[in-house]
Every structure is written in C-alpha cells, then in structure tokens.
Amino acid sequence: MKLLQLSLVILISLASAATSAPIYARPGCKDRCGGVRIPYPFGIGTGCYINEWYAVDCNLSTPYLSAINNLRLLSLNLENQTMAVNVSMNSNCADTIRNNSQILSVDLGDSPFLFSREDNKFTVEGCGNAVILEQNNLVTGCSTICPNQTNNPRNNCYGINCCQTTIPYYLKTYTIDTTRLQSQDSGGVCGSAFLVDEQMYSFGKFSRQSAFVGNSFVPISLRWTLRLEEIGESDCSSMTREDLYLGNGTNIESYKCTCKPIEEGSPYLTNGCQAVGPCATCINGCVQINGTGNFTCLPTQARGKSSTTGVILGVSISIGVLLLTATTFALYKLIQKTKDKRQKARFFKRNGGLLLKQQETTDEGLVDKTTLFTAKELEKATDHFHENRILGRGGQGTVYKGMLTDGRIVAVKRSKIVDESQLEQFINEVVILSQVNHRNVVKLLGCCLETEVPLLVSEFVSNGTLYEQIHNETDEFPMTLNTRLRIATEIAGALAYLHSATSIPIYHRDIKSTNILMDDKFRAKVSDFGTSRFVSIDQTHLTTLVKGTFGYLDPEYFQSSQFTEKSDVYSFGVVLVELLTGERPISVTRIGEHRSLATHFMLAMEEGEGMGVFDRRIVEEGGRVEVMAVAELALRCLNLNGKNRPTMKEVALELERIRASYLPSGNGVGKLKYNGGMEEEMILFSYDDDDIPSTSTY
C-alpha cells in the first residue's frame, strides 16, 4: 500500500513539474528588480549569483552592477548572453570647435564583460568626425556633414548630421577622439560621439534631451562570458562554446547554456527551463507551426492508441522500478542484519562467552550473577563512545561514562586488545569479580562480549582519584590526618578482603593512588582489576610477565617475576607513604636514588629525619605518635624481603588500632573479637563525614 502511495506521489510530482512555471533565480532569491528581470547567473543578494561579478544591487527598484562602478542595469538577455547598461558620456553643447578632445568610456578591466560588437554602433551626432581608439590603435570611425537643415531622425543616420559604423571586434576599453565636432546651430543638438546599443538608439530608448546637460548617459550592450568550470556546477542540458575575438590576435573562450525554443527560464539552474505557452499544457506533444515560429499542441487523435499504450507502459515501468528498489533495499537490510548478528556471535565466542555460559551451567549459584549487556545498549549509554564521555585512558583500555536506560550512571571500560590465550582466566575474573561485594571495592556490574573487544561495566565513582585528592587538595575536601588514616584503613581493608575473604584469593597487581577512586562521600574504592590475577588457596605465588607501575612496583617481583600477596603489600606501602608525605611516587626534582619516593622515605627514616619528609599539614595537626606509627608500618610494607612484610590483614588491623588511638574517645575502637576461640573475626570501623561509625566484616 505504501509503495502504491509513493508511486502516485511520484507520478503526480512528474505531472506537476511538467506544467510548473519557469525558474529564473535560485531558491529564496528575487528574480526581479523594478521592471527588470534578473535571471541566474546574475542574482540579487548573497548566494544568489554565480560569482561576485554577477551580483546585482536593487536600490529603490532600480538594478545596479556593484562590481563595475555601480552601472545601472537596463535589461538582460539570456539567449544572446548580453546586458544593456547606462554609461556616462560627455557632450559639446556650445557652438565652438573641439579639436582632439577625448571622451573616455568605461574600462571593463578584469571583469568577464566585453563591449558587444554585434549590438553596439559607434555613433557621431553633429558636424565633424570622430574615431574610436583602443590603446592608441584605430578601431573605427566616421564623419558627418551639416547642411543648412534640421537634424535627421535617429533611424536615418547616414552621414548628414549623424553617422554610424560598426566595431569590428569585442572591446574591453576604448577612447573616443573627436575632430571639429560641433552642433549645427546655436540652438541645436549638441555635438557628441559615443558607443551605443543600436536597437535602443534607433527606437529612442534613451533620453535625447539629457544630452543637453553636458554629462548624460547612453545605453551600451555588454557581452558576458562564463568559463566551463563555472557552468559545470549547473544543470546545463544544452551547452555551446563560442570564441570571442578581441582584435589583438587573442580569443576569449565562453560557454553558454540555452533552453529549448518552447521553454523559458534560466538554463543555468536545475529544472530552470520549463515549457511555456500552448506547449505547457500539451498532453500529446507540441509541434511548430510552419513559417510562423509559433507552436501548437498535437491533437489527441494524432497519437491514437500508441499514446495510451505509452502512458500505461511508462506507469508500469515506474511502479516496477519502485518495487524493485524497495525489494532491493529490504534485502540489503536483511543481509546487513544477518551479517551483524553473525559477527556479534563470532565476537561473543572469541571473547569467552561460551566459557561463561558453561560455568553458569556447571554452577547454579553463578546463574544471573553476571549481567551480559548488549552492544547496542552500551553504545546508546555512551553516545556511541563519544570522546566527551571519556573518563580516562590507561594501559589496558579507555573508560567511558555512560547512563543505562534505567538511569544508572556507569563506567564502561573498553579494552585495547584481546589475548585469546587468557580467555579462560578473563572469564573467571569476570565471574568472581561480579560476586565481590565490598563497600571499598568498585562493583563490577557486568560485561559485553559481542563487540570486537570486551566491554566491562562497573559502578561510576564520582569524585576522581586519590592521587588527585593528595596532590591537588581543595577546600571542599581537606586532607587532614584523620582523613588520611581513614582512607588508608579503607584501602587496606579492601585488599585484605580480596586476599583473604573471597572464595579464590585475588591479587590486584597494580595498587596505586590513581587506581583508588573516591565516591560522593569521599570513601576510597579500589578499582581497575585489568591486571589482577586469581590464585588457588594452596598457591604461594604467580610467575608472570612483570606488569605494574614504576614507583609502586615490588623490587622482589621485578627481579624474580614471581608475584605474591606481599607484592600488593609493597604497592600499598608506597600509597601509605604518599598519604604521609604528599609527594609523588616518582619525583622529577629529586636526583639519584632519592627519585623514588619509597627509597627517599626509607633513607630519611634510617637517618632519623622522618619528620622532615612528612606533609607539613599533618605534622602541624599534632598526633606525632600516630604519624610515626603509620611511618613504621609503611617501612614494614616496603621491606625488600617480601617474607618480612606483614599481610594485608595485619596491615588493616594495625591501621585500625592507630586510627582508634588518634580519634577522640567514643568515636570507635578497633579490636579483636574471638568466636569461641575457633575463628578470628576482624570488625573494621569506618567513619563517614558525619562521624557515624559503620562496619564491614570479612
């Protein structure tokens, strides 16, 4: 039904186009100024003309050519490619002899306009002779005699009081030289010599009376030219080339478009030419009447049965083409949809989707634990991964901010590469991290496996990173000693949970202040598990390629390639020193071994100058005993021998103890509680901004 409606619309449009009015100007442009039609390539207003030479100013219903001294435009002829303009002239109105006087006319310069040789005549009125010169070379001239009688009319200009002659070629500029040119009698016509449009002169289409004022105007015909590249922009169906001779051995190449004899409009515009007169309403065609130049419609019977057959055939072909186009488009969309579906299935398999489904099948507890997002859903959430949505870039990929259809704000991580040898490990991590539920660990919400690279979706954390809070402190969130102790305790508690309380221990492998995010209440959240690894409970270490960030990297791991839980402890120790000193992990101002913050801190502590490296703000707050206790704990975490470092569980407990000793009485106490002597349970207290204690258990 829709196709039939579309066919009818097209047929009606074709029928209406056949009877539409001729088009002379570009859409939105005027095609008249006063009584003068202004067809394209000329135009009134910006964007209405083909180039600046063809710009027309319409001032008080009078058109002017702004590009050539604001000459008044009298008429335009598309067929002859000419225009008539008013040009000023000088006349001798006194009964004196003028010898060798010169009247300079318009210099067309670099414009695409020429003085037309076909339409202009060199005309002399009065007694004497005059010549027209081009660069001091004679072009043409004529002379007159003046018997004692009145002037002849203009259409009888044959040498008595008036003479005319043609110009042999097109001119860009000219000079008129007169000799003994004067009026016949004291009250007669002024003696004048000028170039003039022959038709307008013969039929008196300019004011002869104006010649008495000394500086009057005459109509001159100009030929306008167009280059091939200019016409190439239009919809010219009939184009001819002309070589216009300039008289100095050179030609100007000009191109012209024309409408058919039965059409009017500007041939330089798309659909500008339209049938007019009787032919505009002809159904069966149009023929010229012999010897008259007129056209008439063919009668219906002249075409007979063949006309009806042609109409039916034309309509049938049109509908067939439309049906074929619609079918082809629908088939293309179907093929494209099938290809996209197969490609998504291939990506899903390559990215470990089958392994994920297999794990959910074998373990009923994993069903619906991991949310699988669609590619379309995440593209919509991130505005097709627009650059404005980028939260950060890292070695593992790019993180985008997104909003799901249910209104949740999320972070979408787009990995850089896919290591197919690690697919099983990757799926295991996704499954286990989806089950991790700790207030100080960024929650993994799900993933998308049907894209070229896997996409991980996690909760959005709004207040930037710990690195930014330490090194770009603001009044909104001052980094007091209590705040730093709380943040350190929260990080340690999260790492202890990952090492000890999950079903399979998780080693983060890239602990640093830029991977610690701050939520809306400025609580710490451990993030970015792109390099994390899982180990079995009986496993003591992982042997891997060394990955991490200089300044935080465990020297023992760097040398042996064996990553243990104590490697995370070392990295946490660097973060702890950052919190104490406010310094960056790698300094560009310190030199030698002091460039590393960890080494600089340990050397200062060994030399008894620890107080000199601590952040001045926390030293001034007091609590030096607690600061030194944290510094001693940091030294233990940074021990070069991993076996001598404490576990994260021990670090978390020690930080709780230090923090409890620093806080005013009644705000919370870190303690050990034993459940019948069989199992140790650690209750970690954390404090929000309103100092209301809450607990997390692992």
C-alpha positions in Angstrom: 0.0 0.0 0.0 2.8 2.4 0.9 4.6 1.6 -2.4 1.4 2.4 -4.3 1.0 5.7 -2.5 4.7 6.5 -3.2 4.2 5.7 -6.9 1.1 8.0 -7.1 3.1 10.8 -5.4 5.9 10.5 -7.9 3.6 10.4 -10.8 1.7 13.5 -9.6 5.0 15.3 -9.0 6.1 14.5 -12.5 2.8 15.8 -13.9 3.0 19.0 -11.9 6.7 19.5 -12.8 5.7 19.5 -16.5 3.3 22.4 -16.0 5.4 24.4 -13.4 6.5 28.0 -14.0 9.9 28.8 -15.5 12.6 29.3 -12.8 14.9 32.4 -13.2 16.5 32.6 -9.8 18.0 30.4 -7.1 15.6 29.2 -4.3 14.9 32.1 -1.9 16.2 34.7 -4.3 14.3 37.5 -6.1 14.2 37.4 -9.9 13.1 41.0 -10.5 14.1 44.5 -9.6 11.6 47.0 -10.6 10.7 46.3 -14.3 13.9 44.4 -15.0 14.1 40.6 -14.8 17.3 39.3 -13.1 17.9 35.7 -14.3 20.7 33.5 -12.9 23.8 33.5 -13.3 23.0 37.1 -12.1 21.3 37.5 -8.8 20.2 39.8 -6.0 21.7 39.1 -2.6 24.4 36.9 -1.2 24.4 33.3 -2.6 22.1 34.3 -5.5 24.7 34.8 -8.2 27.4 32.6 -9.8 30.3 34.9 -8.7 30.8 38.4 -7.5 30.9 40.0 -11.0 27.3 38.9 -11.4 26.0 40.5 -8.2 23.1 42.9 -8.7 22.1 45.6 -6.1 18.4 46.5 -6.2 18.2 50.1 -4.9 14.7 51.8 -5.0 13.5 49.3 -7.6 16.5 50.1 -9.8 19.2 47.4 -10.5 22.9 48.3 -10.5 26.0 46.2 -11.2 28.0 46.7 -8.0 31.2 45.1 -9.4 31.7 47.6 -12.2 31.2 51.1 -10.8 27.5 50.5 -10.0 26.4 50.9 -13.6 22.6 50.9 -13.9 21.3 47.7 -15.5 18.6 48.3 -18.2 18.0 44.7 -19.4 19.4 41.2 -19.5 19.2 38.7 -22.4 19.9 35.0 -21.6 19.7 33.9 -25.2 22.2 36.4 -26.6 24.2 36.5 -23.3 24.1 40.3 -23.3 23.0 43.0 -21.0 22.3 46.8 -21.5 23.7 49.3 -19.1 23.8 53.1 -18.9 27.2 54.6 -19.4 28.0 58.3 -18.9 29.2 60.4 -21.9 30.4 63.9 -22.4 28.8 66.2 -25.0 29.8 69.6 -26.5 26.7 71.8 -26.3 28.4 75.1 -27.3 28.9 76.4 -30.9 32.7 76.0 -30.7 35.1 73.8 -32.4 36.5 70.9 -30.3 39.9 69.7 -31.7 41.4 66.5 -30.5 39.2 66.3 -27.4 38.9 62.8 -25.8 36.0 61.1 -24.1 36.9 58.1 -22.0 34.3 55.4 -21.5 34.0 52.5 -19.1 37.1 50.3 -18.6 35.8 46.8 -18.0 39.3 45.7 -16.7 39.4 42.1 -15.4 35.7 41.6 -15.5 34.1 38.8 -17.6 32.3 41.5 -19.6 33.0 42.8 -23.1 31.6 45.6 -25.3 29.4 43.7 -27.7 30.4 44.0 -31.4 27.0 42.8 -32.7 24.8 45.1 -30.7 26.7 48.3 -30.4 27.3 51.0 -33.0 29.8 53.8 -32.9 27.6 56.9 -33.4 28.5 60.6 -34.2 26.0 63.4 -33.9 26.7 66.9 -35.1 29.3 68.2 -37.7 32.8 66.8 -37.9 34.4 63.4 -37.4 35.4 61.1 -34.6 37.3 57.8 -34.2 37.3 55.1 -31.5 40.7 54.0 -30.3 41.9 51.0 -28.3 45.4 51.5 -26.7 46.1 54.2 -29.4 45.2 51.8 -32.2 42.4 52.8 -34.5 39.3 50.6 -34.3 36.8 52.5 -36.3 35.4 56.0 -37.0 33.0 58.1 -39.2 32.5 61.7 -40.2 29.4 63.9 -40.9 28.4 66.9 -42.9 25.9 69.6 -41.7 23.9 71.4 -44.5 21.6 74.2 -43.5 18.7 72.0 -42.4 17.4 70.3 -39.3 18.8 67.2 -37.9 17.8 63.9 -39.3 15.9 61.4 -37.1 18.0 58.7 -35.5 16.7 56.0 -37.8 18.1 57.9 -40.7 21.7 58.3 -39.5 23.6 58.0 -42.8 26.2 60.8 -42.7 24.1 64.1 -42.6 24.3 65.4 -39.1 24.7 61.8 -37.9 26.8 58.8 -38.8 27.1 55.3 -37.5 29.6 52.5 -38.0 30.2 49.0 -36.5 33.1 47.9 -34.3 35.0 45.0 -35.8 35.6 43.0 -32.6 34.9 42.9 -28.9 36.4 45.6 -26.7 37.5 45.7 -23.1 38.0 49.5 -23.1 38.1 52.3 -25.6 38.8 56.0 -26.1 37.0 58.4 -28.5 39.0 61.1 -30.3 36.9 63.9 -32.0 37.9 66.5 -34.5 35.8 69.6 -35.3 32.8 68.1 -33.7 30.2 70.8 -33.0 26.4 71.4 -33.2 24.7 72.5 -36.4 23.3 75.8 -35.0 23.4 77.7 -31.7 20.1 76.2 -30.6 20.5 72.7 -32.0 21.7 69.3 -30.8 25.0 69.0 -29.0 27.8 67.5 -30.9 28.5 64.1 -29.5 30.4 60.9 -30.2 29.6 57.7 -28.3 29.2 53.9 -28.4 25.6 52.9 -28.1 23.2 49.9 -28.3 21.9 50.1 -31.8 18.3 48.9 -31.0 17.9 51.3 -28.1 19.3 54.2 -30.1 17.1 53.6 -33.2 13.9 53.2 -31.2 14.7 56.2 -28.9 15.0 54.1 -25.7 17.2 56.7 -24.0 16.6 60.4 -23.3 17.9 62.5 -26.1 17.0 65.6 -24.1 19.6 64.5 -21.5 22.4 65.2 -24.0 22.0 68.9 -23.3 23.2 68.7 -19.7 26.8 68.0 -20.6 27.2 64.7 -18.7 24.4 62.4 -19.8 24.0 58.6 -20.2 23.8 56.3 -23.2 22.8 52.6 -23.2 25.6 50.2 -24.2 25.3 46.5 -24.7 27.8 44.3 -22.8 28.5 40.7 -23.6 29.0 38.5 -20.5 31.1 35.3 -20.6 31.3 32.2 -18.5 34.1 29.6 -18.1 33.4 25.9 -18.5 34.2 25.1 -14.8 31.6 27.7 -13.7 28.8 26.2 -15.8 29.9 22.7 -14.6 28.1 23.5 -11.3 24.7 23.9 -13.0 22.3 21.5 -14.7 23.0 22.7 -18.3 21.4 20.3 -20.8 22.3 22.3 -23.9 25.7 24.0 -23.9 27.6 25.7 -26.7 31.1 27.2 -26.9 32.0 30.5 -28.5 35.4 32.1 -29.2 35.1 35.8 -28.9 37.7 37.7 -30.9 39.4 40.6 -29.2 41.3 42.1 -32.2 44.8 41.6 -30.8 45.2 38.1 -32.1 43.6 36.5 -29.0 40.2 35.0 -28.3 38.2 34.6 -25.1 36.6 31.2 -24.7 33.0 31.5 -23.5 30.3 28.8 -22.8 26.6 29.3 -23.0 23.5 27.3 -21.9 20.2 27.6 -23.7 16.6 26.3 -23.2 14.6 24.7 -26.0 12.6 27.0 -28.2 9.4 26.0 -26.4 10.9 26.7 -22.9 11.7 29.7 -20.8 13.7 30.1 -17.6 17.4 30.1 -16.7 19.2 27.1 -18.3 21.9 27.5 -15.6 19.6 26.2 -12.9 18.3 22.7 -12.3 14.8 22.4 -13.9 15.1 26.1 -14.7 13.8 25.6 -18.3 10.1 24.9 -18.4 7.6 24.7 -21.3 5.5 27.8 -21.8 2.6 28.9 -23.9 0.5 26.2 -25.6 3.2 23.6 -25.1 3.0 24.0 -21.3 -0.4 22.2 -21.2 0.1 19.8 -24.1 -0.6 16.1 -23.2 0.4 14.5 -26.5 3.3 16.7 -27.6 4.0 20.0 -29.2 4.9 21.0 -32.9 6.0 24.2 -34.6 3.6 25.9 -37.0 5.4 26.1 -40.3 6.7 29.6 -41.2 5.4 31.3 -38.0 7.8 30.3 -35.3 4.8 29.5 -33.1 4.0 26.2 -31.5 0.8 24.2 -31.0 -0.3 21.0 -29.3 -0.8 17.8 -31.1 -4.5 16.7 -31.1 -5.3 13.6 -29.0 -6.3 11.6 -32.1 -2.9 12.3 -33.7 -1.2 9.9 -31.3 -4.1 7.4 -31.1 -3.7 4.1 -29.4 0.1 4.3 -29.2 -0.2 7.2 -26.8 -2.4 5.3 -24.4 -0.1 2.3 -24.6 2.9 4.6 -23.9 1.3 6.0 -20.8 0.4 2.6 -19.5 3.9 1.3 -20.2 5.5 4.3 -18.5 3.4 3.9 -15.4 4.1 0.2 -15.3 7.8 0.7 -15.6 7.8 3.4 -12.9 5.9 1.1 -10.5 8.2 -1.8 -11.4 11.3 0.2 -10.7 9.9 1.3 -7.3 9.0 -2.2 -6.4 12.5 -3.4 -7.4 14.1 -0.6 -5.4 12.1 -1.3 -2.3 12.8 -5.1 -2.6 16.5 -4.5 -3.1 16.6 -2.2 -0.1 14.7 -4.6 2.2 17.0 -7.4 1.1 20.1 -5.3 1.7 18.8 -4.5 5.3 18.1 -8.2 5.9 21.6 -9.2 4.7 23.2 -6.5 6.8 21.2 -7.5 9.9 22.2 -11.2 9.4 25.9 -10.2 9.0 25.8 -8.1 12.1 24.1 -11.0 14.0 26.8 -13.4 12.9 29.6 -11.0 13.7 28.3 -10.5 17.2 28.0 -14.2 17.7 31.6 -14.6 16.5 32.9 -11.9 18.8 30.9 -13.5 21.7 32.6 -16.8 21.1 36.0 -15.3 20.7 35.7 -13.2 23.9 34.8 -16.2 26.0 31.0 -16.1 26.0 30.7 -19.9 25.7 33.0 -20.4 28.6 30.9 -18.1 30.7 27.7 -20.0 29.8 29.5 -23.3 30.6 30.5 -22.0 34.0 26.9 -20.9 34.8 25.6 -24.3 33.7 28.0 -26.2 36.0 27.5 -23.9 38.9 23.9 -22.9 39.6 25.0 -20.3 42.0 26.5 -18.3 39.2 23.3 -18.0 37.2 22.3 -14.4 36.7 25.3 -13.2 38.8 27.0 -11.7 35.7 24.9 -9.3 33.6 25.5 -9.5 29.9 24.9 -6.1 28.3 24.3 -5.8 24.5 26.5 -3.7 22.3 23.5 -1.5 21.3 22.7 -0.9 24.9 26.2 0.3 25.7 26.6 2.3 22.5 23.4 4.2 23.5 24.6 4.6 27.1 28.0 6.2 26.0 26.6 8.2 23.0 28.5 5.8 20.7 31.7 6.0 22.8 31.9 9.8 22.2 35.2 11.5 23.2 33.3 13.8 25.5 32.4 10.7 27.6 36.0 9.6 28.2 36.8 9.4 31.9 40.4 8.2 31.5 42.9 6.3 29.4 45.2 3.6 30.7 47.5 0.8 29.5 44.6 -1.7 29.5 42.0 0.5 27.7 39.7 3.5 27.8 37.0 4.2 30.4 33.8 6.0 29.3 31.0 7.5 31.4 27.5 6.1 30.5 23.9 6.2 31.6 21.8 3.0 31.3 18.2 3.0 30.3 17.2 2.6 33.9 19.0 5.8 34.8 22.1 4.3 36.5 25.4 6.0 35.8 28.1 3.5 35.0 31.7 3.4 33.9 32.3 1.3 30.7 35.9 0.1 30.1 36.8 -0.7 26.5 39.8 -3.0 26.4 42.6 -2.3 23.8 43.4 -5.9 22.8 42.2 -9.4 23.2 44.6 -12.1 24.4 42.8 -15.3 23.3 45.3 -17.4 25.4 43.9 -15.7 28.5 40.2 -16.0 27.8 39.5 -18.7 30.4 41.3 -16.5 33.0 39.4 -13.4 31.9 36.0 -15.1 32.2 37.0 -16.5 35.7 37.9 -12.9 36.7 34.6 -11.6 35.4 32.6 -14.3 37.2 34.4 -13.8 40.6 34.5 -10.0 40.5 30.8 -9.9 39.8 30.3 -11.6 43.1 32.7 -9.4 45.0 30.6 -7.1 47.3 32.7 -4.8 49.4 32.0 -1.1 50.1 35.6 -0.2 49.3 35.8 -2.2 46.0 34.4 -0.8 42.8 31.4 -3.1 41.9 31.6 -4.9 38.6 28.1 -4.8 37.2 28.6 -7.0 34.1 30.2 -7.1 30.7 29.5 -7.1 26.9 31.2 -9.9 24.8 29.5 -9.3 21.4 31.9 -6.5 20.4 35.4 -6.6 18.9 36.9 -6.2 22.3 35.3 -7.0 25.6 33.5 -4.2 27.5 33.4 -4.2 31.3 30.6 -2.3 33.1 31.2 -1.1 36.7 29.7 1.4 39.0 30.5 5.1 38.4 32.6 6.7 41.2 32.2 10.5 41.1 35.0 12.3 42.9 38.1 11.4 41.0 41.1 9.5 42.2 43.1 9.5 45.5 46.1 10.8 43.5 44.1 14.0 42.6 43.0 14.5 46.2 46.5 14.2 47.6 48.3 16.3 45.0 45.5 18.8 44.2 43.9 19.4 47.5 40.9 21.7 47.6 39.0 23.4 50.4 36.0 21.2 49.7 37.9 18.1 50.9 40.9 19.0 53.1 43.3 16.0 53.6 43.6 16.0 57.4 45.5 13.3 59.3 42.2 11.7 60.4 41.0 11.7 56.7 44.3 10.1 55.5 44.1 7.4 58.3 40.5 6.6 57.3 41.4 6.3 53.6 44.4 4.1 54.3 42.3 1.9 56.6 39.6 1.6 53.9 42.1 0.6 51.2 43.9 -1.9 53.5 40.5 -3.4 54.4 39.5 -3.8 50.8 42.8 -5.5 49.9 42.7 -7.8 52.9 39.2 -8.8 51.8 40.4 -9.6 48.3 43.4 -11.6 49.6 41.7 -13.5 52.4 37.9 -13.4 52.3 36.9 -14.2 48.7 36.3 -17.8 47.5 39.5 -17.5 45.5 42.3 -15.1 46.6 42.6 -12.1 44.3 45.9 -10.3 43.7 45.4 -6.8 42.4 48.9 -6.3 40.9 48.5 -2.6 40.2 47.8 -0.9 43.5 48.5 2.9 43.1 46.8 6.1 44.1 45.3 6.6 40.6 43.5 3.3 40.9 41.9 4.3 44.2 38.7 6.2 43.4 36.7 8.5 45.7 32.9 8.3 45.9 30.4 11.0 46.6 31.2 10.8 50.3 34.9 10.6 49.6 35.2 7.0 50.6 38.0 5.0 49.0 37.2 2.4 46.4 39.8 0.0 44.9 39.4 -0.1 41.1 40.9 -1.3 37.8 41.3 -5.0 38.0 42.7 -5.2 34.4 45.9 -6.9 35.5 44.5 -8.7 38.5 45.0 -12.5 38.9 43.3 -15.3 40.9 45.3 -18.0 42.7 44.2 -21.2 44.3 44.3 -21.3 48.1 47.3 -23.6 48.2 49.3 -21.5 45.7 52.0 -19.2 47.1 52.8 -17.1 44.0 52.2 -16.4 40.4 55.0 -16.4 37.8 54.0 -13.8 35.1 55.4 -11.2 32.9 56.3 -8.2 35.0 53.4 -5.7 34.9 52.8 -2.7 37.1 53.7 1.0 37.5 57.2 2.2 38.3 57.3 3.8 41.8 54.8 1.2 43.1 56.4 -2.0 41.7 57.7 -4.5 44.2 61.5 -4.8 43.6 61.4 -8.5 44.5 58.7 -9.2 41.9 60.7 -7.1 39.4 63.7 -9.4 39.8 62.0 -12.8 40.1 58.8 -12.3 38.0 57.1 -14.1 41.0 54.1 -12.1 42.2 52.8 -12.9 45.7 50.3 -11.3 48.0 53.2 -9.4 49.6 53.8 -7.6 46.2 50.4 -5.9 46.7 51.6 -5.1 50.3 54.6 -3.3 48.9 52.5 -1.2 46.5 50.1 -0.3 49.3 53.2 0.8 51.3 54.0 3.3 48.6 50.4 4.6 48.7 50.7 4.9 52.5 53.9 7.0 52.1 52.1 9.2 49.5 49.4 9.8 52.2 52.1 10.7 54.8 54.3 12.9 52.7 52.0 14.4 50.0 54.8 13.5 47.5 54.6 11.8 44.1 55.9 8.3 43.7 58.5 9.4 41.2 59.9 12.9 41.5 61.5 15.0 38.8 63.1 17.3 41.4 65.0 14.8 43.4 68.1 13.1 41.9 69.7 9.7 42.1 68.2 7.0 44.3 66.0 9.7 46.0 64.0 10.0 42.8 61.9 7.0 44.0 59.6 8.1 46.9 59.9 4.7 48.6 63.7 4.8 48.7 63.7 8.5 49.7 61.3 7.8 52.6 63.3 4.7 53.8 66.6 6.6 53.7 65.1 9.5 55.6 63.7 7.2 58.3 67.0 5.4 58.6 68.8 8.7 59.2 66.2 9.8 61.7 64.9 12.6 59.5 61.4 11.2 59.0 59.6 14.2 60.4 61.3 16.3 57.6 59.6 14.3 54.8 56.1 14.2 56.3 53.5 16.5 54.9 53.7 19.8 56.9 49.9 20.0 57.3 49.6 16.7 59.2 52.6 17.4 61.3 51.1 20.7 62.4 47.9 18.9 63.4 49.7 17.0 66.2 49.3 13.3 66.6 53.0 12.7 66.0 52.9 9.4 67.8 50.3 8.1 65.3 52.2 9.6 62.3 55.3 7.8 63.4 53.4 4.6 63.9 52.0 4.7 60.4 55.5 5.5 59.1 56.9 2.4 60.9 54.1 0.3 59.3 54.9 1.8 55.9 58.6 0.7 56.4 57.5 -2.8 57.2 55.4 -2.9 54.0 58.3 -1.6 52.0 60.7 -4.2 53.3 62.8 -5.5 50.3 62.3 -9.1 51.5 58.7 -10.0 50.9 58.7 -12.6 53.7 59.3 -9.9 56.2 56.4 -7.8 55.1 53.0 -8.1 57.0 49.9 -9.4 55.4 47.2 -7.0 54.3 45.1 -8.4 57.1 47.7 -7.4 59.6 48.2 -4.0 58.0 44.4 -3.3 58.1 44.3 -4.3 61.8 47.3 -2.2 62.7 45.8 0.9 60.9 42.5 0.4 62.8 44.5 0.4 66.0 46.4 3.5 65.2 43.3 5.3 64.0 41.4 4.3 67.1 44.2 5.7 69.3 44.1 9.0 67.5 40.4 9.5 67.4 38.6 11.2 70.4 37.1 8.9 72.9 33.7 7.4 71.9 34.2 7.5 68.1 35.1 3.9 67.8 37.6 1.3 68.9 39.4 -1.2 66.7 39.5 -4.6 68.5 39.9 -8.3 68.0 36.9 -10.5 68.9 37.2 -14.3 69.2 34.3 -16.5 68.4 34.7 -19.3 71.0 38.4 -19.4 70.3 37.8 -21.2 67.0 37.7 -18.4 64.4 39.2 -14.9 64.3 36.8 -12.2 63.0 38.0 -8.7 62.5 35.5 -5.8 62.8 36.7 -2.8 60.8 35.2 0.5 61.8 34.9 3.2 59.1 33.7 6.7 59.6 31.6 8.8 57.3 31.6 12.6 57.2 29.0 12.8 59.9 31.2 10.6 62.2 28.6 7.8 62.4 30.5 4.5 62.6 29.6 1.6 60.3 31.2 -1.8 59.9 32.3 -4.1 57.2 33.1 -7.7 58.0 35.4 -10.1 56.2 
